[in-house]
Amino acid sequence: MKDGPDWSDLRLFVAVAREGGIGRAAPVTGVSPATLSRRMRALESDLGRALFRRGPKAYALTAEGHALAAQLRPMEEAAAGLVRPLPQRVRISAGTWTTLDLARNIDRIWRCDADWVPEFVYCDRPLDIARREVDIGIRNRAPDQPWLAGRRVGYVDYGVYAANEGIEGWIGPAEGTAPVPSGLWIEATHGTDIVTRANTPIVAATLAEAGLGRVVLPTFIGESRDGLTRLGPTISDLRSEEWLVAHHEGRHLRPVRRALAALSRYLRRRSA
């Protein structure tokens, strides 16, 4: 003896009620109209209720049918929530300052209800997108490997910053630090004026805010730090392109595609 109706029949009933009839519910449920009709009659028999008024061309809910549908809809929504896929991680690599800027402005790039979640991966060398060490790289030039796809999203300008205009010494890169264009520029143009060194750009900027010397920063960072003032125009020799790079196949995956679109919008606005 059955204890009650099958949940599968109740689920089909909700679909019929929502779609407004057997014919409309059939393609949504993947169940033929004949089978749906038979299952609805079985459900009525199990419940001992008339759920539908049947006409020659239509299925209309009775008052009891409307009441049952109202009871079942929250259950259907709760069940759907249990099987909703978790957001997929999208691994993003960039330099120190771009990574920091993205993290500070994450609410402009990503929402908590998105079907992807960013995972920022910093390394002082470009991570291998082809080997899927990361999904997206933010680079300063177009990719030259045929298995990578690139999209230019703007430019990055650099300037000289200090706590005030009276500071004349410079903060250079520490020995053993991975070479970057800004550090090489300081060594080449102001090497004899270096008063101290730092092995990370964040430390160098903090020392500059403390008044120890001048530092070279991307303008999107320098302009955002209240303790620093830009000294003069941007450095034309350091202007660089900014590219979003992804694997030419992996970029079509839905989470990666959405992350690329969100990053592109943000970086284009920042560069404008």
C-alpha positions as a Python dict, from the first residue, in 0.01 Angstrom:
ca = {
    (1, 'M'): (0, 0, 0),
    (2, 'K'): (135, 343, -95),
    (3, 'D'): (209, 588, 184),
    (4, 'G'): (141, 885, -43),
    (5, 'P'): (205, 1029, -388),
    (6, 'D'): (544, 1001, -553),
    (7, 'W'): (753, 1318, -537),
    (8, 'S'): (816, 1279, -911),
    (9, 'D'): (440, 1309, -970),
    (10, 'L'): (424, 1615, -749),
    (11, 'R'): (716, 1769, -940),
    (12, 'L'): (537, 1706, -1269),
    (13, 'F'): (220, 1858, -1125),
    (14, 'V'): (407, 2178, -1039),
    (15, 'A'): (536, 2194, -1398),
    (16, 'V'): (186, 2147, -1540),
    (17, 'A'): (49, 2414, -1306),
    (18, 'R'): (331, 2655, -1388),
    (19, 'E'): (317, 2606, -1765),
    (20, 'G'): (-62, 2611, -1781),
    (21, 'G'): (-133, 2272, -1926),
    (22, 'I'): (-15, 1925, -2027),
    (23, 'G'): (94, 2024, -2376),
    (24, 'R'): (309, 2313, -2257),
    (25, 'A'): (462, 2115, -1971),
    (26, 'A'): (563, 1820, -2191),
    (27, 'P'): (871, 1979, -2356),
    (28, 'V'): (978, 2134, -2024),
    (29, 'T'): (962, 1805, -1833),
    (30, 'G'): (1072, 1576, -2116),
    (31, 'V'): (763, 1361, -2054),
    (32, 'S'): (510, 1292, -2331),
    (33, 'P'): (162, 1447, -2302),
    (34, 'A'): (2, 1102, -2276),
    (35, 'T'): (230, 1002, -1988),
    (36, 'L'): (181, 1336, -1816),
    (37, 'S'): (-198, 1298, -1839),
    (38, 'R'): (-176, 948, -1693),
    (39, 'R'): (51, 1064, -1410),
    (40, 'M'): (-180, 1351, -1321),
    (41, 'R'): (-478, 1115, -1300),
    (42, 'A'): (-273, 883, -1077),
    (43, 'L'): (-181, 1179, -854),
    (44, 'E'): (-545, 1278, -818),
    (45, 'S'): (-631, 920, -729),
    (46, 'D'): (-352, 902, -467),
    (47, 'L'): (-459, 1232, -308),
    (48, 'G'): (-831, 1177, -344),
    (49, 'R'): (-867, 1527, -485),
    (50, 'A'): (-976, 1676, -815),
    (51, 'L'): (-680, 1895, -914),
    (52, 'F'): (-786, 1982, -1270),
    (53, 'R'): (-1091, 2080, -1467),
    (54, 'R'): (-1045, 1904, -1798),
    (55, 'G'): (-1179, 2060, -2115),
    (56, 'P'): (-1143, 1951, -2476),
    (57, 'K'): (-838, 2175, -2528),
    (58, 'A'): (-729, 2288, -2183),
    (59, 'Y'): (-629, 2180, -1831),
    (60, 'A'): (-737, 2428, -1564),
    (61, 'L'): (-654, 2404, -1196),
    (62, 'T'): (-935, 2362, -949),
    (63, 'A'): (-930, 2547, -617),
    (64, 'E'): (-764, 2240, -461),
    (65, 'G'): (-515, 2235, -748),
    (66, 'H'): (-421, 2599, -686),
    (67, 'A'): (-381, 2530, -315),
    (68, 'L'): (-152, 2230, -377),
    (69, 'A'): (58, 2422, -629),
    (70, 'A'): (109, 2702, -375),
    (71, 'Q'): (223, 2447, -116),
    (72, 'L'): (465, 2274, -352),
    (73, 'R'): (639, 2571, -514),
    (74, 'P'): (858, 2653, -211),
    (75, 'M'): (959, 2287, -193),
    (76, 'E'): (1054, 2289, -561),
    (77, 'E'): (1261, 2607, -515),
    (78, 'A'): (1438, 2460, -213),
    (79, 'A'): (1516, 2140, -403),
    (80, 'A'): (1650, 2341, -696),
    (81, 'G'): (1881, 2526, -457),
    (82, 'L'): (2027, 2200, -332),
    (83, 'V'): (2139, 2098, -679),
    (84, 'R'): (2248, 2441, -801),
    (85, 'P'): (2612, 2410, -914),
    (86, 'L'): (2878, 2578, -704),
    (87, 'P'): (3062, 2873, -860),
    (88, 'Q'): (3370, 2764, -1050),
    (89, 'R'): (3709, 2909, -964),
    (90, 'V'): (3883, 3118, -1228),
    (91, 'R'): (4253, 3158, -1158),
    (92, 'I'): (4388, 3501, -1252),
    (93, 'S'): (4752, 3608, -1252),
    (94, 'A'): (4884, 3962, -1274),
    (95, 'G'): (5161, 4180, -1137),
    (96, 'T'): (5165, 4312, -782),
    (97, 'W'): (4988, 4639, -847),
    (98, 'T'): (4720, 4508, -1081),
    (99, 'T'): (4644, 4222, -842),
    (100, 'L'): (4612, 4467, -553),
    (101, 'D'): (4391, 4700, -756),
    (102, 'L'): (4160, 4418, -863),
    (103, 'A'): (4129, 4298, -504),
    (104, 'R'): (4046, 4649, -381),
    (105, 'N'): (3782, 4691, -651),
    (106, 'I'): (3644, 4339, -653),
    (107, 'D'): (3287, 4466, -617),
    (108, 'R'): (3322, 4631, -961),
    (109, 'I'): (3428, 4303, -1118),
    (110, 'W'): (3249, 4023, -939),
    (111, 'R'): (2921, 3963, -753),
    (112, 'C'): (2857, 3699, -491),
    (113, 'D'): (2577, 3547, -701),
    (114, 'A'): (2802, 3497, -1006),
    (115, 'D'): (2866, 3147, -1138),
    (116, 'W'): (3242, 3202, -1109),
    (117, 'V'): (3470, 3313, -828),
    (118, 'P'): (3810, 3479, -878),
    (119, 'E'): (4127, 3327, -739),
    (120, 'F'): (4422, 3564, -764),
    (121, 'V'): (4761, 3404, -812),
    (122, 'Y'): (5068, 3626, -785),
    (123, 'C'): (5409, 3516, -898),
    (124, 'D'): (5716, 3714, -1003),
    (125, 'R'): (5725, 3513, -1326),
    (126, 'P'): (5449, 3471, -1587),
    (127, 'L'): (5252, 3158, -1500),
    (128, 'D'): (5190, 2907, -1776),
    (129, 'I'): (4839, 2943, -1916),
    (130, 'A'): (4896, 2663, -2167),
    (131, 'R'): (4958, 2419, -1880),
    (132, 'R'): (4657, 2564, -1699),
    (133, 'E'): (4858, 2700, -1406),
    (134, 'V'): (4612, 2988, -1441),
    (135, 'D'): (4307, 3054, -1657),
    (136, 'I'): (4364, 3423, -1729),
    (137, 'G'): (4680, 3630, -1732),
    (138, 'I'): (4699, 4010, -1733),
    (139, 'R'): (5013, 4090, -1932),
    (140, 'N'): (5195, 4389, -2075),
    (141, 'R'): (5215, 4251, -2429),
    (142, 'A'): (5027, 4035, -2674),
    (143, 'P'): (5085, 3658, -2651),
    (144, 'D'): (5310, 3510, -2918),
    (145, 'Q'): (5216, 3144, -2866),
    (146, 'P'): (4955, 3020, -3115),
    (147, 'W'): (4758, 2836, -2844),
    (148, 'L'): (4695, 3158, -2651),
    (149, 'A'): (4442, 3430, -2730),
    (150, 'G'): (4485, 3792, -2628),
    (151, 'R'): (4271, 4104, -2604),
    (152, 'R'): (4421, 4448, -2549),
    (153, 'V'): (4220, 4634, -2286),
    (154, 'G'): (4419, 4952, -2242),
    (155, 'Y'): (4747, 5108, -2134),
    (156, 'V'): (4928, 5161, -1805),
    (157, 'D'): (5110, 5488, -1736),
    (158, 'Y'): (5378, 5538, -1471),
    (159, 'G'): (5485, 5841, -1273),
    (160, 'V'): (5731, 5949, -1004),
    (161, 'Y'): (5577, 5980, -657),
    (162, 'A'): (5700, 6103, -321),
    (163, 'A'): (5562, 6225, 9),
    (164, 'N'): (5638, 6584, -98),
    (165, 'E'): (5820, 6774, -369),
    (166, 'G'): (6125, 6842, -150),
    (167, 'I'): (6236, 6478, -142),
    (168, 'E'): (6522, 6414, -384),
    (169, 'G'): (6656, 6066, -310),
    (170, 'W'): (6523, 5751, -478),
    (171, 'I'): (6407, 5408, -365),
    (172, 'G'): (6550, 5137, -588),
    (173, 'P'): (6495, 4763, -624),
    (174, 'A'): (6687, 4538, -386),
    (175, 'E'): (6953, 4302, -512),
    (176, 'G'): (6802, 3980, -640),
    (177, 'T'): (6465, 4137, -711),
    (178, 'A'): (6307, 4021, -1037),
    (179, 'P'): (6378, 4292, -1296),
    (180, 'V'): (6082, 4507, -1399),
    (181, 'P'): (6083, 4809, -1634),
    (182, 'S'): (6024, 5064, -1357),
    (183, 'G'): (6314, 4933, -1148),
    (184, 'L'): (6546, 4921, -1451),
    (185, 'W'): (6447, 5280, -1535),
    (186, 'I'): (6536, 5399, -1184),
    (187, 'E'): (6874, 5223, -1199),
    (188, 'A'): (6949, 5365, -1544),
    (189, 'T'): (6840, 5726, -1483),
    (190, 'H'): (6883, 5781, -1107),
    (191, 'G'): (7110, 5501, -991),
    (192, 'T'): (7353, 5735, -815),
    (193, 'D'): (7068, 5899, -622),
    (194, 'I'): (6928, 5581, -467),
    (195, 'V'): (6918, 5617, -88),
    (196, 'T'): (6752, 5287, 1),
    (197, 'R'): (6613, 4975, -162),
    (198, 'A'): (6316, 4740, -125),
    (199, 'N'): (6254, 4392, -263),
    (200, 'T'): (5880, 4442, -316),
    (201, 'P'): (5699, 4736, -476),
    (202, 'I'): (5451, 4757, -188),
    (203, 'V'): (5735, 4811, 59),
    (204, 'A'): (5892, 5067, -175),
    (205, 'A'): (5565, 5264, -190),
    (206, 'T'): (5530, 5250, 188),
    (207, 'L'): (5884, 5382, 232),
    (208, 'A'): (5805, 5662, -11),
    (209, 'E'): (5498, 5755, 192),
    (210, 'A'): (5725, 5770, 499),
    (211, 'G'): (5945, 6024, 319),
    (212, 'L'): (6251, 5808, 250),
    (213, 'G'): (6263, 5874, -123),
    (214, 'R'): (6098, 5888, -460),
    (215, 'V'): (5938, 5585, -620),
    (216, 'V'): (5796, 5493, -962),
    (217, 'L'): (5437, 5363, -957),
    (218, 'P'): (5155, 5299, -1201),
    (219, 'T'): (4933, 5604, -1198),
    (220, 'F'): (4627, 5397, -1101),
    (221, 'I'): (4811, 5315, -777),
    (222, 'G'): (4998, 5641, -716),
    (223, 'E'): (4690, 5857, -759),
    (224, 'S'): (4498, 5642, -510),
    (225, 'R'): (4747, 5679, -222),
    (226, 'D'): (4678, 5988, -13),
    (227, 'G'): (5031, 6001, 123),
    (228, 'L'): (5195, 6042, -217),
    (229, 'T'): (5218, 6326, -468),
    (230, 'R'): (5306, 6285, -833),
    (231, 'L'): (5614, 6482, -934),
    (232, 'G'): (5584, 6585, -1297),
    (233, 'P'): (5427, 6422, -1599),
    (234, 'T'): (5403, 6050, -1663),
    (235, 'I'): (5713, 5867, -1788),
    (236, 'S'): (5664, 5807, -2158),
    (237, 'D'): (5938, 5542, -2173),
    (238, 'L'): (5746, 5323, -1927),
    (239, 'R'): (5400, 5336, -2084),
    (240, 'S'): (5290, 4979, -2149),
    (241, 'E'): (5001, 4796, -2307),
    (242, 'E'): (4765, 4586, -2098),
    (243, 'W'): (4640, 4254, -2235),
    (244, 'L'): (4402, 3986, -2115),
    (245, 'V'): (4543, 3649, -2215),
    (246, 'A'): (4374, 3309, -2200),
    (247, 'H'): (4405, 2966, -2360),
    (248, 'H'): (4235, 2975, -2699),
    (249, 'E'): (4012, 2680, -2600),
    (250, 'G'): (3972, 2749, -2227),
    (251, 'R'): (3848, 3104, -2293),
    (252, 'H'): (3521, 2959, -2423),
    (253, 'L'): (3436, 2792, -2092),
    (254, 'R'): (3145, 2983, -1943),
    (255, 'P'): (3313, 3089, -1612),
    (256, 'V'): (3630, 3199, -1793),
    (257, 'R'): (3429, 3381, -2059),
    (258, 'R'): (3234, 3572, -1794),
    (259, 'A'): (3550, 3654, -1598),
    (260, 'L'): (3718, 3784, -1915),
    (261, 'A'): (3418, 4006, -1988),
    (262, 'A'): (3411, 4147, -1633),
    (263, 'L'): (3786, 4212, -1627),
    (264, 'S'): (3776, 4370, -1970),
    (265, 'R'): (3503, 4615, -1866),
    (266, 'Y'): (3687, 4717, -1552),
    (267, 'L'): (4034, 4751, -1708),
    (268, 'R'): (3902, 4949, -2006),
    (269, 'R'): (3731, 5195, -1770),
    (270, 'R'): (4046, 5222, -1559),
    (271, 'S'): (4257, 5296, -1865),
    (272, 'A'): (4017, 5555, -2011),
}
